[in-house]
Amino acid sequence: MLGHRPNSTMPRSPSDLAGRKALVTGAGKGIGKAIAAALAGAGCEVVGVARTARDLDVCAEEFGLVPLVADLADAAAAGRAGDAAWTAGSREGIDFVVNCAGTGATQSFLDATVEGWDATFAVNVRAAMFLTQAVARRWAARGPESGRAVVNVSSVPSGASAMPDRAAYCASKGALNQLTKVMALELGHRLGVRVNALSPTVTMTDMGREAWADPARAAPMLARIPLGRFPEPRDVADAALFLLSDAARMVHGANVPVDGGFSAVGAGCLPLAPL
């Protein structure tokens, strides 16, 4: 019978995040808030970035988040947020960056505007680039250290497949996926920083519940999810905690779907019959 060997190296769990410091964008609502709350619950100090001060104040009251108000659509402000987060809270430095802030105008290809396109890319891609760059430059000044990690929150299916009326959103998530790979290549090689993407499908945030409340609209999407339900924000947060933890110490440059099997279903596959 095989048993635990006292001297063997065992994987560390997300509970080993205690005492670390995380920077989470989009932390005021939805998936970002769930990730920030889960990190705080695991013992992390969390600096949360959002545009609306009241949302961050609510989070601070609920689970002790350190609020940092910034409009990430402004590239300079995104960089400043990365710098400000470094010294925010009880200690200097950052161990984890979670880029979760996102936006996306619903516009058809023929009706898409320059303003809508630029706003979507500014938040979904550019902010992740320059906020993380600000933190990574500080990491570089200190030299390589173990335990640092970045998670970029992307999307299934938008990051890899086309959706009608979402030209800018799909293009931005595809760009974020590629940016994740470049970050993994450069930051992993130079600084030992692990970088991964996390791709949920339709998630039951407050906005998601409202948008998909109509059973007639939800049914075709659910029919393509083998597990038969949409993920909850905590499902995404749990996956983020795993990717940040040392339990995922050799997971690097990956794009992890949190979609109940949606991405495993081939494009030509018939919808699944209800169980």
N, C-alpha and C positions, 0 to 999 in steps of 0.2 A: 504494500500500500504506500503510495506516494504521500508525503506530508511536507509541511513547511520546514525548510532548512534555515536555521537561525542565521547563518552567514550569507544566505542568498540575497541578491538584490531584487527587491519587490517594487513593482510600480507604485508611484506615489499617487494619491487621490486628489481630487479637487479641494479637499479639506486642507491640503498643504498650501493653499493660497493665503493663509492667515499671515498677517504682518507685512503683506506686500501692498503696493500702491498702484492703482489703476486709473487711467484716463479713459472715460467713455463719452463719446459724442452722441447727440440725439438722446440724452439721458432723461429728458423731461417727460417723455411719453412712450407708450408702446413697447417695442422690443428693446430699445435702448434703456428704458426705465427698468424693464425686467432683468436685463443683464447687470445693470448697476446695482439693483437690489440683491441679486443673487451673489454678486461679488462681495457686497457689504456683509451679507449673511455668512459668507465663507471666511470672514475676518479681514478682508481687504479694506484699506482706506480708499475711497472712491472720489475722484474729482469728476464731476459731471458737467458737460458742456451742453448748453441749449440756448436758443434765442430768446426764450420767454422766462423772465425771472420768476414769475409766480409758479410755473411748473417745477422749477428747480427748488423753490422754497418748500413746496409740498413734499418733494423727495427728501429734502433735508430733514423735515419733520418726521417723515415715515421711517427712514433708515439711515440717517446720519450722513448723507452725501455732502461733499464740499462743493458748493455751487460756483460755476464760472459761466457768466453770460457772454455769449459771442455770436455774431452773425457769420456763420461759416461760409456763406455765399461770397464773402469778401476774402480773397486769397490772403491778404496781409493780416486780416483778423484771425484767420485760421492758424497762421504761423505764430501769431502773438499768443493765441490760446495754448498752443503746445508749450511755449516758453513759460507762460503764466502758471500752467498746471504743474510744472517742474517744482516750483517753490510753494505751491498752494498746499494747505493742510498742515499736518503735524511734522512732516519731514521733507527734506529736499530729495528730488529724484522721482523717477517713474519706472515701474517694472513692466506694466502692461498698457497697451493702447488698443482700444476697441473703437473702430470707426463705424458707427451705426447711423449717423445722421443721413437722412435721405429725403428726396422729394421727387416729384414727377408729374408734369402736366399731362392730362389726357388729351392728346391732339392727334388727328389723323396725319398721315404723311403729307397729304396735299395742303392741309391747313396748319401745319407746324410753323411756329414763329421763331425768329432769331432769339427773342427774349425768353421764350419757353425753353428752347434748346440750351441756351447759355446758362440759365438758372439751374436747370437739371444737372448739367455737367459740373457747374461750380460747386454744388453741394455734394453730389454723389461721387465725384472723382477728384476734382481739384482740392477740395478741403482735406480729403484723406491723404493726398500727396503731401501738401505743405504743412499740415499739422504734424503728421508723422515725421516728416523731414526735420522739423524743429526739434522734436524729441530725439531723433536718431543722431543729430549732430552733437547733442549733449552726451548721448551714449558713447559716441566716437571719442569725445574729449576725455572721457573716463577710461576708455579702453574696454575690451571684451569682458563680459561677465555672464555667467550662466543664469538662466531663469527668465530672461527677457522675452516677451512675445507680443505679436501684433495679430489681431483678428479684424478682418474687413468683412462687414455684413453685406453680402451681395443678394442674389435672388434666383430662385427656380420658379418659373422657367425663363424669366426675362434675361438672365445673364448668358444663356446659351441658345435660346430659341426665340423665335419671333412672336410678337403679340400684336394684334391690330390696335391702332390708335396709340401706340406706345413707342414710337420711333426713338425719341430722345431717351426715354427711360431704359429701353432695351440696350441701346447703344452705350449708355453710361454704365450699366451693370457689366456689359461685356468688357468695357474699358477697365473697370475696377478689377475684374478677374485677371486681366493681363497685367495691370499694375501690381497686383498681389504677387504674381510670378516674378516680376522684376525685383520687387522688394525682397522676396525670399532669396533670390539669387545673390543680390548685392549685400543685404544686411546679414544674411546667414553666413556668407563667406567671410565678410570683413569683421563682423561683430558677434557672431554666434546668436543672433536674434532670430527666433522662429517666427515665420509669417504664414498665415493661412487665411482662406476665405471661408465664410459660412453662408450657405444659401438656403434660406427657408422658402417654402411656397406660401400661398395665401395664409396669413397668420391671424389668429383671433384676438387681435388688439381691439380696443373700443371701435376704432375706425373700420377694422376688418369685419367685425360682427355686424356693423351697420351696413357696410357695402355688400355683404353676402348673406343678409338675413332672408332674402327671398329664396325659398327652397327650389323654385324653378331655375333660378340662376346658379345656385350652388351645386345642384345635382350633377350637371355634366362634368364639373371640375372634380367633385368628390368621386365620380365614377372612374376617374383616372388615377386615384390614389389607393393603392392596394390596402393600406391600413384603414381606409374608410373614414378618415376625419382630417380636418385641418389642424395644424399644430397650434398649440397655445404659446404665448410668449415665454412661459417657463421652459417649454421644450427647447426653444432656441437658446435660452440662457444656459440651460444645462450643458448643451453642446459647446457653447462658448467657454464655460468654465473648464470643460475637459481640454479644449485646445490650448487654453492658457496654462493649464497645470503641467507639472512634470510627468504626469501619466502619459502625456502626448509628446514626450521629449524627442521622439524621432518622427513626428508628424510635421512636415514642413513643405510649403509650396503647394498644399492641397486645397481643394475646394470641396468642403463637406456639405452634402445636401441634408437638410432637415425638412423632409417633404413626404414622409410616409410611404416612400417608394415611387413617387410621381416620376422622378427622372429615370427609374428603371424600366418604365413602360415605354416600349417602342412607339414611334410615331404612327406606325400602321396598325397598332394593336387596338382591337375593339374595346370600348368601355367595359369595365368590369361589372358584372351583375351583382346586385345587392346580396349580401349574405342572408 
